Amino acid sequence: MPKGSILKDLDRRLLLDWKKRVQIIEGLTQGLLYLQEYSRLTILHRDLKASNILLDNEMKPKISDLGMARIFEKDRETNTGRIVGTYGYLPPECVKDGAYSMKSDVYSFGVLLLQIISGKKNTLYGSNKNIILLEYAYELLKDGKGMEFMDPSLDDAFSSCKLMTCMQVALLCVQEKPTDRPSMLEVSSMLKNETAAIAMPKRPAFSRKRDEDEGNNSTLEHALTVTITMVVRAIGAYFQLHHLRRHVKDALAVEFLV
């Protein structure tokens, strides 16, 4: 492609104003929608990353390098038994289990979207340089400082596509559980609709911290599991005792009859 990959242009981000980046975001969204929804076959790319998004002379994006792509049944998960793709763009289920689905490419899209709006590389950030790009964005959004994450050269004042909307949508895409992530149809709808309320995303995958609510939920789930286990054991012990008593009673009855 004449302009090379988006990675090169993000390094020279002053050349990419917000209008051009919106065009790239829309092109990426439509490309993934085609692969996942509109194509006769459902296709997983499995290696979406900045260096695989090429730009033509009109700065329109083209999704390249389909060498790792796989055709699969819609709304199903496929397990390759091995990890393919690029770390930093892979969701936890791929890294841990080699399990891929449409939500895997949604996760990669979320990482790309965060890079496009910030001009930042997918590396470590924070005061101690110890949190990943996704968690850094989440912390700023949660603290009401989302605009500090954005590329300062960008101005969305005259655009229907807003930076903060893109940030929230991106963070919804990189949530830890695949079931929490939106589909690409939902992503497209959220990016186009200025007035629709967008849910607050949960803390992204691979985060070092845990949210208080998530911690409370985990504690509650653990307590519930322990309680259920104790109840099951108590029921089991009751039936064992009941069974034993019947045997003793039957034995005593036989003895007295004899």
LINUR-V104752 format. One line per field, one symbol per residue. ss: DSSP state (a for helix, b for strand, c for the rest). A space follows every 50 residues. Layout:
ss=???
This chain:
ss=ccccbaaaaaacaaaccaaaaaaaaaaaaaaaaaaaaaccccbbccccca aabbbcccccbbbccccccbbccccccbbccccccccccccaaaaaacbb caaaaaaaaaaaaaaaaacccccbbcccccbbaaaaaaaaaacccaaacc ccccccccccccaaaaaaaaaaacbccaaacccaaaaaaaaacccccccc cccbcccccccaaaaaaaaaaaaaaaaaaaaaaaaaaaaaaaaaaaaaaa aaaaaaac
